[in-house]
C-alpha cells in the first residue's frame, strides 16, 4: 500500500535551494577553484519552513 506523501513547506526566500556554492574565480595552489558555501538565512539551510504557529488577525 502506498504511503501518504508528507509535503513540507518550501522556503519562500530560497525556493527550496537552501545552499549554493559560488566560485570566486581564484584558484588554490593545487589548482582547484576557491568556492564559497552560502546558506539561506531564512530557513538556515534546510530548504523548508515550519508551519505558522498562532493565529493572524486581519484589521478591518
N, C-alpha and C positions, 0 to 999 in steps of 0.2 A: 504494500500500500504506500503511495507517495506521501512524503512528509509535507506538512504545510510550510510554505516559504515565509520566513520572517523578514520583512523588509525593514531595514534600518534607514533612518532619515539621513540623507546625504547632506553634507555641509554645504551651505549656500555660498560661502566665501571661496571655497576651492573646488566646488563641483565634484567632490569625491577624490580628487587628485591631490592628496594632502602633502606629498613630499616631491620635491623637484631637485634634480642635480643640474647645476648650472656650470658650464665650462667657462673659465675666465680667459682662456687663450694662452695662458702661461704654461710652461712645462716644468716638471721636476727634473732633477739631474739624471734620472734613469730614462727619461723620455716620455713618461706618462703625463697626461694633462692634469692641471690643477682644477679641481671641481669644488663647488660649494654645495652643501646639502641644506636646503631651505624647507622648513615645515610650516604648515598653515597655523597662524596664531589663534584662529577662531576655534578650531577643533583639536589643536595640539598634536597634529599629525595623524589623527585616526581616520579622517575622511568622513566621519559620521557625527551627528549631533544627538544629544539626548532630547527626548520629548519635553516639551514645555511643561513646567510644573506650575500649579496655581491657576487662577483664572484671570482673564483680561476683561477689564470693564471698558465699554465704549461710552464716550461722553456725547451727550446729545442735546 
